[in-house]
């Protein structure tokens, strides 16, 4: 009975690898050990050793991602302070316009009101730009961390002589020893612990340059 269970378990592993091969990480596919070995087997497409990686989980848990979020939070705080001051100034202008409405001529009031509306539209546009810029900055930083993580996955795969590395979510049943996520996360944190992470957000372009 134990032998039969073992064979069924092995069949699940092979079936999962075949069905989910489209979800494999192409950059970390490792060739067979040597050409001579491929000639011995007569088939260089044989997959004997498989690894699994929860790449998104590794990125979420990485210290590098935490640093990026901290930098972006500081940027958000600075923007919030800046726009709070500008919003207060606009509110003051609005109160002054309201109080001067009966004192100014229609043309002068219309001109001041038009300028006020332009200022309001400008700050609204800048707020939207800053929000989008922060999102883009985060995605750019994540892309850089992802590239480093994939390099590490490739290294681990080579050291463990893995023929194929699949995304963890593509496997329904697997041995815990196949999961290389913890090792990749440890190396990623080590490799980025002294890295200088910067988040640069360019100011919005003037309307004449858009």
Protein Blocks (a to p, Z undefined) as FASTA:
>chain_A
ZZmmmmmmmmmmmmmmmmmmmmpcfklcccdfblklmmmnopakbcfbdcdddfklmmmm
pmklmmmmmmmmmmmmmmmmmmmmmmmmmmmmmmmmmmmmmmpcfklmmmmmmmmmmmmm
mmmmmmmmmmmmmmmmmmmmmmmmmmmmmmmmmmmmmmnopabdcdfklpmbdcfklpmk
lmmmmmmmmmmmmpccdddddddddfklZZ
